[in-house]
């Protein structure tokens, strides 16, 4: 039980620390920093993709085989697609006493999106620790780093919409809370059998790959179309490979 709570606390820390740092970073950036934001988004995308492909999924294959892992991947992608569609249907009231209600609405929607996406990433941490401590640690690091640009992406439109720094920081912290819940559930499910761990890892891998390919990279290219973002992606992949090799 002590181990279970420790994994849960690690999940909360990874989620809230990453988004919180992103929220603090927004205090020193403005919306003109598209080149930097694009670089950070692609860097985190490359980092996530490398760790998923070279560490997370290979562990899943070893524990449960190709079939169970593929089931988890398909399920993970399906859940994220559903959540994305759900987010798009959400609406906020128009009577917002701020400088720019449209930007605030965008920020609020992004908080919901980041919070929902953080849940399967928390499952990855929890099931990762069930597979091996080294895998859990590497996933925690990668996901925490990935959450920093997400915190920035959430905070910047809210700041531009008129919210103060303290409220922006609190909102970005809250967006990381579901990761701790996901880590708890992932750790509990992972204790059932190796096949369940394989499905959980596949689920997390599919969800993370969809976030990379469907959200991070397209958003980065919309922000800045130069070569710097591509360089960030490559550097992220290289670091992800180093982390993956270092955990074996």
N, C-alpha and C positions, 0 to 999 in steps of 0.2 A: 504493500500500500504506500509506503514511503517513497518507493521508486516511482510509482504512478503519479504522486503529487509533485515530485521533482520534475518529471517530464512535463507536466501541466504548467508548472511555474516557468520552465524554460520556454514553452510555447507562448505564454503571455509576454515574457520578456522580449522574445524575438519579434513578436508582432508590434508591441507598444513602443519598444525602443527604436525600431526601424522607422515607423511612421512618425514617432515623436521627433526624431532627428530631422526627418524631412520637414516637419512642421516648423521647427526652429530655423532650418535653413531658409525657409521662405521669408524670414524676417530680414534677410540680407540680400534677397534677390527680387527682381521685378519681372514682369511678363516679357521684358525684352531679352531675357536670357535664354532664348530658344535654342541657340547652338549648344550651350552647356547642358540644358535639359535633355536635348536629343541625344547627346553623347552618353549621359548617365542612363537614360532609358535603354539604349542599345547595349551598353555595357552590362547592365543587369539582365537583359534578355540573353546575351551570349553566355553569361555566367550560369543562369538557370538552365539553359538548354544543354550546356556541357555536363553539368552535374546530373541532370536527368538522364541523359543518354549514356554517360560513361560510369555512373555510380549507382543512381537510384534503380533504374530499370535492370541492369545486370544483377543486382542483388535480388530483385523480384524474380528474375528468371531462375536464379539458383535455388530460391526457396520454394517456389510453386510451379515452375515450368512456364512455358510459353503461353499455354491456353489460359491459365488463370490470370496471368499478367495482362494478356490482351483483353480479357473481359473487364478487368479493372480500368484499363486505358479507355476503352469505349465508353464505359460508364462515367468516367471522369470528364471526358469531353462532352458527353450528353448533358451532364449536370451543369457545366459551365455555360453551355449554349443556352440552356433553359434560364439560368440566372441572368445572362445578358439580355435575353428577350424580356424577362420580367422587369429588369431595371429600366428598359426603354419605355415601358408602359406606365411607369410611375410619374406622378405629377405633383407639384407643390403649388400652394396658393400664391396668388399674385400680389397680395397686400403685404409686401415685405419692406419695412422701413430701413432701407439701406441705400447706398450710393447706386448700385447696379444690381437689381433683383435677378436679372438673367444670369449674371456671373455667379451670384450666390446659389441659384438653383443648380447650376452646373456643378459647383463645389459640393452641394449636398448630395446630388446624384452620384458623384464620384466617391463620396464617403461610403454610401451604401454599397456601391460596386466593389470598392476595396475591401470592405468588411466581409462581404459575401465571398470574395475571392480568397480572403485570408483563412476561411474555414478549411477548405481542402488542403491548403498549404500547411495548416496545423496538423491535419491528419497525416501528412507526409512526415512531419517531425515525430509525431507519436509512434507511427508504425516504423519509421526509420530507426528509432532507438530500440524497438523490439527486434529489428533485424540485426543491428550491431551498434554499439556505442559510437564508433567512429563515423558510421553513416549518419547517425542522428546529429552528431556535432557538425559535420560538414553541411548537412541540410539546414541546420539552424543558422549557421553563418551565412550561407547563400541567401536564404529567405529573408534574413534580417537586412542584408545589404540591398536586396531587391525591394524591400519595403521603404527604403529611404526616398527613391524617386517617386514612389506612390504617395508618400506623405507630402512631398513637394507638389505633386500634381493635384492633390486634394486642397492644399493650403493656398496656393497662389490665386485661384479664382475666387476663393472666399475672401481673401485679403482685398482683392480688386473689387469685390462686391460690397465692401464696407465693414466687415467684421474686424474687431480688434485682435491684437496678437494673442492675448490670453485665450480668448474663445477659439481661435484657430488652432492653437496648440492643444487644447482640451479635445476638440473634435478629432484631430489627427490621432491622438492617443486612443480615443474610443474606437477608431477604425481598426486598431490592432487587437482588440479584445477577443474577437471570434477565433483567432489563431490558438489561443490557450484552450478554448473549448474543443477545437478540432484536435489539438495534441492529446487531450484527455481521451477523447473517443478513439483516436487512432491507437493509442497505447492499450486501451481496454480490448478493442477488437483484435489487436495483434497477439494477445495472449491466448486466443482460441486455438489457432493452428498456424502452421507455416503457410498453408494455402491462403488463409485469410490475410496474413501479412502481405503475401504476394499481390492479392487483389487490392489491398489498401495502397501499396506502393504504386501499383499500376494506375489506380484511380488518381493518386496525387500526381503521377507523371503525366497522365493525359490532361489533367486540369492545368498543370503548369505549362505544358507545351502549347495548349490552346491560348493561354494568357500571353505567352511569348509571341506566337505567330498571329494571333487575332487582335491583340491589344497593344503590346509594347512596341513592336517593330512598326506597325502602321502608324501609330501615334507619333513615333519618333520621326518618320519620314514626312508626316504632315507638318511637323514643327520646323524641320530643317532638311534640305535636300542635298547638302554637300557631303563630302567624303568623311568628315569627322565622325559622323554617327556610325558609318560602316567600320571605321577603325575602332570605335568603342566596342562594337559587337565582337570583332575579332579578339581584342584584348580581353573581353569578358570570357570568351570561349577558352582562350589560353589559360587564364587564371582558373577557370572551372576544371580544365584538364589537370592542372597542377594539384588542385584540391582533391580531385578524384583519385589520382595516382598516390597522393600522399596519405590517403586513408586506407591503403592496402598494404 
